[in-house]
Amino acid sequence: MSINELLQSAYELSLEERKELTKKLLENIKDPMLQTDPYFYERKAQIEKTIEDIESGKMKTYDFEESMDELIRELES
């Protein structure tokens, strides 16, 4: 399965599964062109920090399904 296929299927994954997928993708980047990008390691570090903040509860995640349920309840009332 290609990275593009993985990313497209990520929309069907739970938050935990998406976090694991992101970690695996970051760990397994083998593209030398990406690694020569002067901002590659900065972006990688920022993504890793974001994941840590989400896991520790410092950053709240957006739950689309919960938000849609809340919107529907508001519209029905």
PDB file of N, H, CA, C and O in Angstrom:
ATOM      1  N   MET A   1       0.864  -1.184   0.000  1.00  0.00           N
ATOM      2  CA  MET A   1       0.000   0.000   0.000  1.00  0.00           C
ATOM      3  C   MET A   1       0.905   1.239   0.000  1.00  0.00           C
ATOM      4  O   MET A   1       1.845   1.332   0.788  1.00  0.00           O
ATOM      5  N   SER A   2       0.609   2.172  -0.882  1.00  0.00           N
ATOM      6  H   SER A   2      -0.155   2.096  -1.523  1.00  0.00           H
ATOM      7  CA  SER A   2       1.415   3.384  -0.982  1.00  0.00           C
ATOM      8  C   SER A   2       1.060   4.360   0.144  1.00  0.00           C
ATOM      9  O   SER A   2       0.047   4.205   0.826  1.00  0.00           O
ATOM     10  N   ILE A   3       1.907   5.354   0.316  1.00  0.00           N
ATOM     11  H   ILE A   3       2.730   5.480  -0.238  1.00  0.00           H
ATOM     12  CA  ILE A   3       1.639   6.370   1.342  1.00  0.00           C
ATOM     13  C   ILE A   3       0.361   7.123   1.002  1.00  0.00           C
ATOM     14  O   ILE A   3      -0.423   7.445   1.895  1.00  0.00           O
ATOM     15  N   ASN A   4       0.141   7.406  -0.276  1.00  0.00           N
ATOM     16  H   ASN A   4       0.778   7.144  -1.002  1.00  0.00           H
ATOM     17  CA  ASN A   4      -1.091   8.110  -0.667  1.00  0.00           C
ATOM     18  C   ASN A   4      -2.329   7.299  -0.319  1.00  0.00           C
ATOM     19  O   ASN A   4      -3.324   7.848   0.154  1.00  0.00           O
ATOM     20  N   GLU A   5      -2.268   5.995  -0.554  1.00  0.00           N
ATOM     21  H   GLU A   5      -1.460   5.549  -0.939  1.00  0.00           H
ATOM     22  CA  GLU A   5      -3.401   5.138  -0.202  1.00  0.00           C
ATOM     23  C   GLU A   5      -3.608   5.111   1.305  1.00  0.00           C
ATOM     24  O   GLU A   5      -4.742   5.118   1.785  1.00  0.00           O
ATOM     25  N   LEU A   6      -2.504   5.079   2.049  1.00  0.00           N
ATOM     26  H   LEU A   6      -1.583   5.073   1.659  1.00  0.00           H
ATOM     27  CA  LEU A   6      -2.619   5.105   3.511  1.00  0.00           C
ATOM     28  C   LEU A   6      -3.263   6.399   3.985  1.00  0.00           C
ATOM     29  O   LEU A   6      -4.140   6.388   4.850  1.00  0.00           O
ATOM     30  N   LEU A   7      -2.822   7.515   3.412  1.00  0.00           N
ATOM     31  H   LEU A   7      -2.110   7.524   2.709  1.00  0.00           H
ATOM     32  CA  LEU A   7      -3.369   8.803   3.827  1.00  0.00           C
ATOM     33  C   LEU A   7      -4.845   8.917   3.466  1.00  0.00           C
ATOM     34  O   LEU A   7      -5.630   9.462   4.243  1.00  0.00           O
ATOM     35  N   GLN A   8      -5.230   8.412   2.300  1.00  0.00           N
ATOM     36  H   GLN A   8      -4.593   7.970   1.670  1.00  0.00           H
ATOM     37  CA  GLN A   8      -6.641   8.461   1.915  1.00  0.00           C
ATOM     38  C   GLN A   8      -7.492   7.601   2.831  1.00  0.00           C
ATOM     39  O   GLN A   8      -8.619   7.970   3.162  1.00  0.00           O
ATOM     40  N   SER A   9      -6.963   6.459   3.243  1.00  0.00           N
ATOM     41  H   SER A   9      -6.048   6.159   2.974  1.00  0.00           H
ATOM     42  CA  SER A   9      -7.729   5.588   4.133  1.00  0.00           C
ATOM     43  C   SER A   9      -7.732   6.107   5.565  1.00  0.00           C
ATOM     44  O   SER A   9      -8.523   5.640   6.384  1.00  0.00           O
ATOM     45  N   ALA A  10      -6.865   7.062   5.881  1.00  0.00           N
ATOM     46  H   ALA A  10      -6.222   7.441   5.216  1.00  0.00           H
ATOM     47  CA  ALA A  10      -6.777   7.588   7.243  1.00  0.00           C
ATOM     48  C   ALA A  10      -8.072   8.247   7.688  1.00  0.00           C
ATOM     49  O   ALA A  10      -8.355   8.307   8.885  1.00  0.00           O
ATOM     50  N   TYR A  11      -8.865   8.744   6.741  1.00  0.00           N
ATOM     51  H   TYR A  11      -8.635   8.696   5.769  1.00  0.00           H
ATOM     52  CA  TYR A  11     -10.131   9.384   7.107  1.00  0.00           C
ATOM     53  C   TYR A  11     -11.101   8.402   7.745  1.00  0.00           C
ATOM     54  O   TYR A  11     -12.028   8.802   8.450  1.00  0.00           O
ATOM     55  N   GLU A  12     -10.887   7.118   7.496  1.00  0.00           N
ATOM     56  H   GLU A  12     -10.135   6.793   6.924  1.00  0.00           H
ATOM     57  CA  GLU A  12     -11.780   6.098   8.036  1.00  0.00           C
ATOM     58  C   GLU A  12     -11.286   5.560   9.381  1.00  0.00           C
ATOM     59  O   GLU A  12     -11.943   4.714   9.988  1.00  0.00           O
ATOM     60  N   LEU A  13     -10.142   6.042   9.843  1.00  0.00           N
ATOM     61  H   LEU A  13      -9.609   6.729   9.350  1.00  0.00           H
ATOM     62  CA  LEU A  13      -9.542   5.527  11.069  1.00  0.00           C
ATOM     63  C   LEU A  13      -9.990   6.331  12.279  1.00  0.00           C
ATOM     64  O   LEU A  13     -10.413   7.481  12.162  1.00  0.00           O
ATOM     65  N   SER A  14      -9.888   5.708  13.435  1.00  0.00           N
ATOM     66  H   SER A  14      -9.544   4.774  13.531  1.00  0.00           H
ATOM     67  CA  SER A  14     -10.161   6.426  14.680  1.00  0.00           C
ATOM     68  C   SER A  14      -8.984   7.349  14.983  1.00  0.00           C
ATOM     69  O   SER A  14      -7.935   7.253  14.346  1.00  0.00           O
ATOM     70  N   LEU A  15      -9.158   8.231  15.944  1.00  0.00           N
ATOM     71  H   LEU A  15     -10.010   8.309  16.461  1.00  0.00           H
ATOM     72  CA  LEU A  15      -8.096   9.164  16.322  1.00  0.00           C
ATOM     73  C   LEU A  15      -6.834   8.406  16.743  1.00  0.00           C
ATOM     74  O   LEU A  15      -5.728   8.768  16.342  1.00  0.00           O
ATOM     75  N   GLU A  16      -6.998   7.367  17.543  1.00  0.00           N
ATOM     76  H   GLU A  16      -7.897   7.073  17.869  1.00  0.00           H
ATOM     77  CA  GLU A  16      -5.840   6.586  17.994  1.00  0.00           C
ATOM     78  C   GLU A  16      -5.128   5.938  16.818  1.00  0.00           C
ATOM     79  O   GLU A  16      -3.899   5.922  16.765  1.00  0.00           O
ATOM     80  N   GLU A  17      -5.887   5.408  15.887  1.00  0.00           N
ATOM     81  H   GLU A  17      -6.886   5.421  15.930  1.00  0.00           H
ATOM     82  CA  GLU A  17      -5.282   4.777  14.713  1.00  0.00           C
ATOM     83  C   GLU A  17      -4.558   5.802  13.846  1.00  0.00           C
ATOM     84  O   GLU A  17      -3.502   5.507  13.286  1.00  0.00           O
ATOM     85  N   ARG A  18      -5.126   7.018  13.733  1.00  0.00           N
ATOM     86  H   ARG A  18      -5.984   7.258  14.188  1.00  0.00           H
ATOM     87  CA  ARG A  18      -4.470   8.070  12.962  1.00  0.00           C
ATOM     88  C   ARG A  18      -3.166   8.502  13.616  1.00  0.00           C
ATOM     89  O   ARG A  18      -2.180   8.756  12.924  1.00  0.00           O
ATOM     90  N   LYS A  19      -3.151   8.587  14.958  1.00  0.00           N
ATOM     91  H   LYS A  19      -3.952   8.381  15.520  1.00  0.00           H
ATOM     92  CA  LYS A  19      -1.919   8.947  15.652  1.00  0.00           C
ATOM     93  C   LYS A  19      -0.842   7.900  15.419  1.00  0.00           C
ATOM     94  O   LYS A  19       0.315   8.242  15.173  1.00  0.00           O
ATOM     95  N   GLU A  20      -1.211   6.637  15.495  1.00  0.00           N
ATOM     96  H   GLU A  20      -2.151   6.360  15.694  1.00  0.00           H
ATOM     97  CA  GLU A  20      -0.251   5.557  15.255  1.00  0.00           C
ATOM     98  C   GLU A  20       0.266   5.594  13.819  1.00  0.00           C
ATOM     99  O   GLU A  20       1.460   5.404  13.585  1.00  0.00           O
ATOM    100  N   LEU A  21      -0.620   5.837  12.862  1.00  0.00           N
ATOM    101  H   LEU A  21      -1.590   5.991  13.052  1.00  0.00           H
ATOM    102  CA  LEU A  21      -0.221   5.926  11.465  1.00  0.00           C
ATOM    103  C   LEU A  21       0.760   7.078  11.270  1.00  0.00           C
ATOM    104  O   LEU A  21       1.769   6.925  10.582  1.00  0.00           O
ATOM    105  N   THR A  22       0.467   8.221  11.869  1.00  0.00           N
ATOM    106  H   THR A  22      -0.353   8.345  12.428  1.00  0.00           H
ATOM    107  CA  THR A  22       1.360   9.377  11.755  1.00  0.00           C
ATOM    108  C   THR A  22       2.730   9.059  12.326  1.00  0.00           C
ATOM    109  O   THR A  22       3.748   9.391  11.719  1.00  0.00           O
ATOM    110  N   LYS A  23       2.767   8.418  13.488  1.00  0.00           N
ATOM    111  H   LYS A  23       1.940   8.148  13.981  1.00  0.00           H
ATOM    112  CA  LYS A  23       4.051   8.046  14.089  1.00  0.00           C
ATOM    113  C   LYS A  23       4.834   7.111  13.177  1.00  0.00           C
ATOM    114  O   LYS A  23       6.037   7.287  12.983  1.00  0.00           O
ATOM    115  N   LYS A  24       4.152   6.123  12.621  1.00  0.00           N
ATOM    116  H   LYS A  24       3.175   5.980  12.778  1.00  0.00           H
ATOM    117  CA  LYS A  24       4.830   5.167  11.738  1.00  0.00           C
ATOM    118  C   LYS A  24       5.352   5.850  10.488  1.00  0.00           C
ATOM    119  O   LYS A  24       6.463   5.563  10.041  1.00  0.00           O
ATOM    120  N   LEU A  25       4.563   6.751   9.920  1.00  0.00           N
ATOM    121  H   LEU A  25       3.661   6.985  10.282  1.00  0.00           H
ATOM    122  CA  LEU A  25       5.019   7.461   8.731  1.00  0.00           C
ATOM    123  C   LEU A  25       6.253   8.302   9.036  1.00  0.00           C
ATOM    124  O   LEU A  25       7.195   8.340   8.245  1.00  0.00           O
ATOM    125  N   LEU A  26       6.246   8.980  10.191  1.00  0.00           N
ATOM    126  H   LEU A  26       5.481   8.949  10.834  1.00  0.00           H
ATOM    127  CA  LEU A  26       7.399   9.799  10.556  1.00  0.00           C
ATOM    128  C   LEU A  26       8.644   8.946  10.789  1.00  0.00           C
ATOM    129  O   LEU A  26       9.752   9.342  10.427  1.00  0.00           O
ATOM    130  N   GLU A  27       8.457   7.792  11.386  1.00  0.00           N
ATOM    131  H   GLU A  27       7.557   7.471  11.680  1.00  0.00           H
ATOM    132  CA  GLU A  27       9.592   6.919  11.678  1.00  0.00           C
ATOM    133  C   GLU A  27      10.167   6.299  10.413  1.00  0.00           C
ATOM    134  O   GLU A  27      11.357   5.986  10.374  1.00  0.00           O
ATOM    135  N   ASN A  28       9.360   6.115   9.390  1.00  0.00           N
ATOM    136  H   ASN A  28       8.394   6.369   9.422  1.00  0.00           H
ATOM    137  CA  ASN A  28       9.777   5.355   8.219  1.00  0.00           C
ATOM    138  C   ASN A  28       9.994   6.197   6.967  1.00  0.00           C
ATOM    139  O   ASN A  28       9.964   5.667   5.856  1.00  0.00           O
ATOM    140  N   ILE A  29      10.207   7.474   7.125  1.00  0.00           N
ATOM    141  H   ILE A  29      10.231   7.905   8.028  1.00  0.00           H
ATOM    142  CA  ILE A  29      10.434   8.311   5.949  1.00  0.00           C
ATOM    143  C   ILE A  29      11.800   7.969   5.368  1.00  0.00           C
ATOM    144  O   ILE A  29      12.829   8.105   6.030  1.00  0.00           O
ATOM    145  N   LYS A  30      11.784   7.528   4.131  1.00  0.00           N
ATOM    146  H   LYS A  30      10.948   7.417   3.593  1.00  0.00           H
ATOM    147  CA  LYS A  30      13.012   7.116   3.463  1.00  0.00           C
ATOM    148  C   LYS A  30      13.318   7.986   2.241  1.00  0.00           C
ATOM    149  O   LYS A  30      14.309   7.762   1.546  1.00  0.00           O
ATOM    150  N   ASP A  31      12.479   8.957   1.989  1.00  0.00           N
ATOM    151  H   ASP A  31      11.674   9.138   2.553  1.00  0.00           H
ATOM    152  CA  ASP A  31      12.652   9.787   0.801  1.00  0.00           C
ATOM    153  C   ASP A  31      13.800  10.771   1.023  1.00  0.00           C
ATOM    154  O   ASP A  31      13.676  11.684   1.839  1.00  0.00           O
ATOM    155  N   PRO A  32      14.913  10.601   0.312  1.00  0.00           N
ATOM    156  CA  PRO A  32      16.062  11.491   0.517  1.00  0.00           C
ATOM    157  C   PRO A  32      15.760  12.935   0.137  1.00  0.00           C
ATOM    158  O   PRO A  32      16.365  13.859   0.683  1.00  0.00           O
ATOM    159  N   MET A  33      14.827  13.139  -0.797  1.00  0.00           N
ATOM    160  H   MET A  33      14.336  12.389  -1.240  1.00  0.00           H
ATOM    161  CA  MET A  33      14.478  14.511  -1.164  1.00  0.00           C
ATOM    162  C   MET A  33      13.809  15.230   0.004  1.00  0.00           C
ATOM    163  O   MET A  33      14.049  16.418   0.220  1.00  0.00           O
ATOM    164  N   LEU A  34      12.977  14.521   0.751  1.00  0.00           N
ATOM    165  H   LEU A  34      12.782  13.557   0.575  1.00  0.00           H
ATOM    166  CA  LEU A  34      12.349  15.142   1.919  1.00  0.00           C
ATOM    167  C   LEU A  34      13.389  15.463   2.979  1.00  0.00           C
ATOM    168  O   LEU A  34      13.340  16.519   3.609  1.00  0.00           O
ATOM    169  N   GLN A  35      14.313  14.563   3.170  1.00  0.00           N
ATOM    170  H   GLN A  35      14.352  13.705   2.658  1.00  0.00           H
ATOM    171  CA  GLN A  35      15.304  14.755   4.219  1.00  0.00           C
ATOM    172  C   GLN A  35      16.297  15.861   3.889  1.00  0.00           C
ATOM    173  O   GLN A  35      16.951  16.380   4.794  1.00  0.00           O
ATOM    174  N   THR A  36      16.428  16.235   2.620  1.00  0.00           N
ATOM    175  H   THR A  36      15.897  15.813   1.885  1.00  0.00           H
ATOM    176  CA  THR A  36      17.301  17.356   2.266  1.00  0.00           C
ATOM    177  C   THR A  36      16.564  18.690   2.359  1.00  0.00           C
ATOM    178  O   THR A  36      17.186  19.748   2.266  1.00  0.00           O
ATOM    179  N   ASP A  37      15.260  18.649   2.539  1.00  0.00           N
ATOM    180  H   ASP A  37      14.754  17.790   2.615  1.00  0.00           H
ATOM    181  CA  ASP A  37      14.465  19.862   2.724  1.00  0.00           C
ATOM    182  C   ASP A  37      14.949  20.542   4.005  1.00  0.00           C
ATOM    183  O   ASP A  37      14.987  19.899   5.054  1.00  0.00           O
ATOM    184  N   PRO A  38      15.319  21.825   3.949  1.00  0.00           N
ATOM    185  CA  PRO A  38      15.859  22.483   5.142  1.00  0.00           C
ATOM    186  C   PRO A  38      14.882  22.562   6.314  1.00  0.00           C
ATOM    187  O   PRO A  38      15.300  22.756   7.456  1.00  0.00           O
ATOM    188  N   TYR A  39      13.596  22.414   6.046  1.00  0.00           N
ATOM    189  H   TYR A  39      13.255  22.256   5.119  1.00  0.00           H
ATOM    190  CA  TYR A  39      12.599  22.501   7.115  1.00  0.00           C
ATOM    191  C   TYR A  39      12.050  21.143   7.521  1.00  0.00           C
ATOM    192  O   TYR A  39      11.180  21.070   8.390  1.00  0.00           O
ATOM    193  N   PHE A  40      12.532  20.074   6.918  1.00  0.00           N
ATOM    194  H   PHE A  40      13.239  20.133   6.213  1.00  0.00           H
ATOM    195  CA  PHE A  40      12.024  18.731   7.181  1.00  0.00           C
ATOM    196  C   PHE A  40      12.070  18.393   8.669  1.00  0.00           C
ATOM    197  O   PHE A  40      11.056  18.000   9.246  1.00  0.00           O
ATOM    198  N   TYR A  41      13.224  18.541   9.288  1.00  0.00           N
ATOM    199  H   TYR A  41      14.048  18.860   8.820  1.00  0.00           H
ATOM    200  CA  TYR A  41      13.371  18.136  10.682  1.00  0.00           C
ATOM    201  C   TYR A  41      12.603  19.053  11.629  1.00  0.00           C
ATOM    202  O   TYR A  41      12.145  18.616  12.685  1.00  0.00           O
ATOM    203  N   GLU A  42      12.460  20.327  11.253  1.00  0.00           N
ATOM    204  H   GLU A  42      12.831  20.682  10.396  1.00  0.00           H
ATOM    205  CA  GLU A  42      11.646  21.236  12.068  1.00  0.00           C
ATOM    206  C   GLU A  42      10.181  20.809  12.041  1.00  0.00           C
ATOM    207  O   GLU A  42       9.523  20.763  13.080  1.00  0.00           O
ATOM    208  N   ARG A  43       9.676  20.499  10.857  1.00  0.00           N
ATOM    209  H   ARG A  43      10.210  20.536  10.013  1.00  0.00           H
ATOM    210  CA  ARG A  43       8.279  20.066  10.743  1.00  0.00           C
ATOM    211  C   ARG A  43       8.063  18.733  11.441  1.00  0.00           C
ATOM    212  O   ARG A  43       7.049  18.527  12.107  1.00  0.00           O
ATOM    213  N   LYS A  44       9.019  17.833  11.285  1.00  0.00           N
ATOM    214  H   LYS A  44       9.844  18.000  10.745  1.00  0.00           H
ATOM    215  CA  LYS A  44       8.918  16.533  11.935  1.00  0.00           C
ATOM    216  C   LYS A  44       8.872  16.713  13.454  1.00  0.00           C
ATOM    217  O   LYS A  44       8.053  16.090  14.130  1.00  0.00           O
ATOM    218  N   ALA A  45       9.741  17.554  13.983  1.00  0.00           N
ATOM    219  H   ALA A  45      10.407  18.059  13.434  1.00  0.00           H
ATOM    220  CA  ALA A  45       9.758  17.805  15.433  1.00  0.00           C
ATOM    221  C   ALA A  45       8.437  18.433  15.887  1.00  0.00           C
ATOM    222  O   ALA A  45       7.929  18.094  16.956  1.00  0.00           O
ATOM    223  N   GLN A  46       7.879  19.343  15.085  1.00  0.00           N
ATOM    224  H   GLN A  46       8.291  19.619  14.217  1.00  0.00           H
ATOM    225  CA  GLN A  46       6.608  19.980  15.451  1.00  0.00           C
ATOM    226  C   GLN A  46       5.477  18.968  15.467  1.00  0.00           C
ATOM    227  O   GLN A  46       4.633  19.002  16.363  1.00  0.00           O
ATOM    228  N   ILE A  47       5.443  18.064  14.489  1.00  0.00           N
ATOM    229  H   ILE A  47       6.128  18.036  13.761  1.00  0.00           H
ATOM    230  CA  ILE A  47       4.401  17.030  14.461  1.00  0.00           C
ATOM    231  C   ILE A  47       4.533  16.116  15.673  1.00  0.00           C
ATOM    232  O   ILE A  47       3.535  15.762  16.300  1.00  0.00           O
ATOM    233  N   GLU A  48       5.766  15.733  16.001  1.00  0.00           N
ATOM    234  H   GLU A  48       6.577  16.021  15.492  1.00  0.00           H
ATOM    235  CA  GLU A  48       5.983  14.872  17.168  1.00  0.00           C
ATOM    236  C   GLU A  48       5.554  15.569  18.454  1.00  0.00           C
ATOM    237  O   GLU A  48       4.983  14.937  19.343  1.00  0.00           O
ATOM    238  N   LYS A  49       5.832  16.891  18.558  1.00  0.00           N
ATOM    239  H   LYS A  49       6.296  17.404  17.836  1.00  0.00           H
ATOM    240  CA  LYS A  49       5.414  17.649  19.736  1.00  0.00           C
ATOM    241  C   LYS A  49       3.888  17.738  19.810  1.00  0.00           C
ATOM    242  O   LYS A  49       3.312  17.622  20.892  1.00  0.00           O
ATOM    243  N   THR A  50       3.245  17.940  18.682  1.00  0.00           N
ATOM    244  H   THR A  50       3.713  18.034  17.803  1.00  0.00           H
ATOM    245  CA  THR A  50       1.780  18.001  18.645  1.00  0.00           C
ATOM    246  C   THR A  50       1.184  16.680  19.114  1.00  0.00           C
ATOM    247  O   THR A  50       0.228  16.671  19.890  1.00  0.00           O
ATOM    248  N   ILE A  51       1.740  15.569  18.651  1.00  0.00           N
ATOM    249  H   ILE A  51       2.517  15.576  18.021  1.00  0.00           H
ATOM    250  CA  ILE A  51       1.256  14.258  19.072  1.00  0.00           C
ATOM    251  C   ILE A  51       1.421  14.090  20.578  1.00  0.00           C
ATOM    252  O   ILE A  51       0.513  13.605  21.253  1.00  0.00           O
ATOM    253  N   GLU A  52       2.572  14.489  21.104  1.00  0.00           N
ATOM    254  H   GLU A  52       3.309  14.883  20.555  1.00  0.00           H
ATOM    255  CA  GLU A  52       2.803  14.396  22.553  1.00  0.00           C
ATOM    256  C   GLU A  52       1.804  15.259  23.319  1.00  0.00           C
ATOM    257  O   GLU A  52       1.264  14.828  24.338  1.00  0.00           O
ATOM    258  N   ASP A  53       1.555  16.485  22.830  1.00  0.00           N
ATOM    259  H   ASP A  53       1.993  16.835  22.002  1.00  0.00           H
ATOM    260  CA  ASP A  53       0.605  17.383  23.497  1.00  0.00           C
ATOM    261  C   ASP A  53      -0.810  16.809  23.490  1.00  0.00           C
ATOM    262  O   ASP A  53      -1.541  16.945  24.471  1.00  0.00           O
ATOM    263  N   ILE A  54      -1.194  16.173  22.396  1.00  0.00           N
ATOM    264  H   ILE A  54      -0.600  16.063  21.599  1.00  0.00           H
ATOM    265  CA  ILE A  54      -2.521  15.563  22.325  1.00  0.00           C
ATOM    266  C   ILE A  54      -2.614  14.408  23.308  1.00  0.00           C
ATOM    267  O   ILE A  54      -3.600  14.277  24.033  1.00  0.00           O
ATOM    268  N   GLU A  55      -1.577  13.569  23.329  1.00  0.00           N
ATOM    269  H   GLU A  55      -0.776  13.676  22.740  1.00  0.00           H
ATOM    270  CA  GLU A  55      -1.592  12.412  24.226  1.00  0.00           C
ATOM    271  C   GLU A  55      -1.575  12.821  25.688  1.00  0.00           C
ATOM    272  O   GLU A  55      -2.185  12.154  26.524  1.00  0.00           O
ATOM    273  N   SER A  56      -0.877  13.921  26.011  1.00  0.00           N
ATOM    274  H   SER A  56      -0.382  14.463  25.332  1.00  0.00           H
ATOM    275  CA  SER A  56      -0.797  14.360  27.407  1.00  0.00           C
ATOM    276  C   SER A  56      -2.013  15.189  27.824  1.00  0.00           C
ATOM    277  O   SER A  56      -2.203  15.460  29.010  1.00  0.00           O
ATOM    278  N   GLY A  57      -2.830  15.588  26.857  1.00  0.00           N
ATOM    279  H   GLY A  57      -2.676  15.368  25.893  1.00  0.00           H
ATOM    280  CA  GLY A  57      -4.014  16.377  27.170  1.00  0.00           C
ATOM    281  C   GLY A  57      -3.777  17.877  27.129  1.00  0.00           C
ATOM    282  O   GLY A  57      -4.691  18.650  27.415  1.00  0.00           O
ATOM    283  N   LYS A  58      -2.568  18.307  26.779  1.00  0.00           N
ATOM    284  H   LYS A  58      -1.825  17.679  26.546  1.00  0.00           H
ATOM    285  CA  LYS A  58      -2.277  19.741  26.691  1.00  0.00           C
ATOM    286  C   LYS A  58      -3.008  20.385  25.515  1.00  0.00           C
ATOM    287  O   LYS A  58      -3.351  21.566  25.564  1.00  0.00           O
ATOM    288  N   MET A  59      -3.246  19.604  24.454  1.00  0.00           N
ATOM    289  H   MET A  59      -2.967  18.644  24.413  1.00  0.00           H
ATOM    290  CA  MET A  59      -3.916  20.116  23.263  1.00  0.00           C
ATOM    291  C   MET A  59      -5.178  19.301  23.021  1.00  0.00           C
ATOM    292  O   MET A  59      -5.152  18.070  23.007  1.00  0.00           O
ATOM    293  N   LYS A  60      -6.262  20.004  22.834  1.00  0.00           N
ATOM    294  H   LYS A  60      -6.283  21.004  22.845  1.00  0.00           H
ATOM    295  CA  LYS A  60      -7.531  19.329  22.579  1.00  0.00           C
ATOM    296  C   LYS A  60      -7.624  18.986  21.098  1.00  0.00           C
ATOM    297  O   LYS A  60      -7.213  19.770  20.242  1.00  0.00           O
ATOM    298  N   THR A  61      -8.160  17.823  20.810  1.00  0.00           N
ATOM    299  H   THR A  61      -8.494  17.187  21.505  1.00  0.00           H
ATOM    300  CA  THR A  61      -8.346  17.428  19.418  1.00  0.00           C
ATOM    301  C   THR A  61      -9.766  17.721  18.985  1.00  0.00           C
ATOM    302  O   THR A  61     -10.677  17.817  19.808  1.00  0.00           O
ATOM    303  N   TYR A  62      -9.939  17.859  17.714  1.00  0.00           N
ATOM    304  H   TYR A  62      -9.199  17.781  17.045  1.00  0.00           H
ATOM    305  CA  TYR A  62     -11.241  18.128  17.137  1.00  0.00           C
ATOM    306  C   TYR A  62     -11.902  16.797  16.809  1.00  0.00           C
ATOM    307  O   TYR A  62     -11.361  15.998  16.044  1.00  0.00           O
ATOM    308  N   ASP A  63     -13.067  16.564  17.386  1.00  0.00           N
ATOM    309  H   ASP A  63     -13.507  17.213  18.007  1.00  0.00           H
ATOM    310  CA  ASP A  63     -13.806  15.331  17.126  1.00  0.00           C
ATOM    311  C   ASP A  63     -14.969  15.673  16.204  1.00  0.00           C
ATOM    312  O   ASP A  63     -15.992  16.196  16.646  1.00  0.00           O
ATOM    313  N   PHE A  64     -14.804  15.376  14.928  1.00  0.00           N
ATOM    314  H   PHE A  64     -13.973  14.951  14.568  1.00  0.00           H
ATOM    315  CA  PHE A  64     -15.798  15.736  13.921  1.00  0.00           C
ATOM    316  C   PHE A  64     -17.156  15.131  14.221  1.00  0.00           C
ATOM    317  O   PHE A  64     -18.173  15.822  14.157  1.00  0.00           O
ATOM    318  N   GLU A  65     -17.181  13.847  14.547  1.00  0.00           N
ATOM    319  H   GLU A  65     -16.355  13.286  14.599  1.00  0.00           H
ATOM    320  CA  GLU A  65     -18.461  13.181  14.786  1.00  0.00           C
ATOM    321  C   GLU A  65     -19.182  13.787  15.985  1.00  0.00           C
ATOM    322  O   GLU A  65     -20.396  13.986  15.946  1.00  0.00           O
ATOM    323  N   GLU A  66     -18.446  14.077  17.038  1.00  0.00           N
ATOM    324  H   GLU A  66     -17.459  13.915  17.069  1.00  0.00           H
ATOM    325  CA  GLU A  66     -19.055  14.696  18.226  1.00  0.00           C
ATOM    326  C   GLU A  66     -19.596  16.087  17.878  1.00  0.00           C
ATOM    327  O   GLU A  66     -20.683  16.461  18.316  1.00  0.00           O
ATOM    328  N   SER A  67     -18.843  16.837  17.099  1.00  0.00           N
ATOM    329  H   SER A  67     -17.959  16.533  16.743  1.00  0.00           H
ATOM    330  CA  SER A  67     -19.287  18.171  16.700  1.00  0.00           C
ATOM    331  C   SER A  67     -20.542  18.110  15.843  1.00  0.00           C
ATOM    332  O   SER A  67     -21.450  18.927  15.998  1.00  0.00           O
ATOM    333  N   MET A  68     -20.589  17.142  14.945  1.00  0.00           N
ATOM    334  H   MET A  68     -19.852  16.478  14.819  1.00  0.00           H
ATOM    335  CA  MET A  68     -21.781  16.994  14.104  1.00  0.00           C
ATOM    336  C   MET A  68     -22.992  16.589  14.940  1.00  0.00           C
ATOM    337  O   MET A  68     -24.094  17.088  14.713  1.00  0.00           O
ATOM    338  N   ASP A  69     -22.798  15.691  15.901  1.00  0.00           N
ATOM    339  H   ASP A  69     -21.902  15.286  16.085  1.00  0.00           H
ATOM    340  CA  ASP A  69     -23.900  15.295  16.785  1.00  0.00           C
ATOM    341  C   ASP A  69     -24.417  16.503  17.560  1.00  0.00           C
ATOM    342  O   ASP A  69     -25.625  16.677  17.718  1.00  0.00           O
ATOM    343  N   GLU A  70     -23.502  17.330  18.039  1.00  0.00           N
ATOM    344  H   GLU A  70     -22.520  17.189  17.911  1.00  0.00           H
ATOM    345  CA  GLU A  70     -23.889  18.530  18.779  1.00  0.00           C
ATOM    346  C   GLU A  70     -24.660  19.504  17.886  1.00  0.00           C
ATOM    347  O   GLU A  70     -25.652  20.091  18.320  1.00  0.00           O
ATOM    348  N   LEU A  71     -24.213  19.674  16.657  1.00  0.00           N
ATOM    349  H   LEU A  71     -23.408  19.197  16.305  1.00  0.00           H
ATOM    350  CA  LEU A  71     -24.893  20.541  15.714  1.00  0.00           C
ATOM    351  C   LEU A  71     -26.301  20.027  15.428  1.00  0.00           C
ATOM    352  O   LEU A  71     -27.256  20.804  15.398  1.00  0.00           O
ATOM    353  N   ILE A  72     -26.425  18.744  15.221  1.00  0.00           N
ATOM    354  H   ILE A  72     -25.649  18.113  15.245  1.00  0.00           H
ATOM    355  CA  ILE A  72     -27.750  18.149  14.946  1.00  0.00           C
ATOM    356  C   ILE A  72     -28.679  18.356  16.137  1.00  0.00           C
ATOM    357  O   ILE A  72     -29.849  18.692  15.956  1.00  0.00           O
ATOM    358  N   ARG A  73     -28.167  18.157  17.364  1.00  0.00           N
ATOM    359  H   ARG A  73     -27.217  17.884  17.511  1.00  0.00           H
ATOM    360  CA  ARG A  73     -29.004  18.369  18.552  1.00  0.00           C
ATOM    361  C   ARG A  73     -29.458  19.826  18.629  1.00  0.00           C
ATOM    362  O   ARG A  73     -30.608  20.099  18.974  1.00  0.00           O
ATOM    363  N   GLU A  74     -28.565  20.757  18.313  1.00  0.00           N
ATOM    364  H   GLU A  74     -27.631  20.535  18.033  1.00  0.00           H
ATOM    365  CA  GLU A  74     -28.931  22.172  18.343  1.00  0.00           C
ATOM    366  C   GLU A  74     -29.996  22.480  17.298  1.00  0.00           C
ATOM    367  O   GLU A  74     -30.932  23.233  17.567  1.00  0.00           O
ATOM    368  N   LEU A  75     -29.859  21.905  16.114  1.00  0.00           N
ATOM    369  H   LEU A  75     -29.098  21.293  15.896  1.00  0.00           H
ATOM    370  CA  LEU A  75     -30.825  22.174  15.041  1.00  0.00           C
ATOM    371  C   LEU A  75     -32.177  21.561  15.349  1.00  0.00           C
ATOM    372  O   LEU A  75     -33.210  22.117  14.977  1.00  0.00           O
ATOM    373  N   GLU A  76     -32.181  20.428  16.023  1.00  0.00           N
ATOM    374  H   GLU A  76     -31.342  19.977  16.325  1.00  0.00           H
ATOM    375  CA  GLU A  76     -33.438  19.764  16.356  1.00  0.00           C
ATOM    376  C   GLU A  76     -34.186  20.451  17.489  1.00  0.00           C
ATOM    377  O   GLU A  76     -35.398  20.284  17.616  1.00  0.00           O
ATOM    378  N   SER A  77     -33.491  21.213  18.305  1.00  0.00           N
ATOM    379  H   SER A  77     -32.506  21.349  18.202  1.00  0.00           H
ATOM    380  CA  SER A  77     -34.165  21.870  19.446  1.00  0.00           C
ATOM    381  C   SER A  77     -34.720  23.228  19.089  1.00  0.00           C
ATOM    382  O   SER A  77     -35.310  23.897  19.937  1.00  0.00           O
TER     383      SER A  77
END
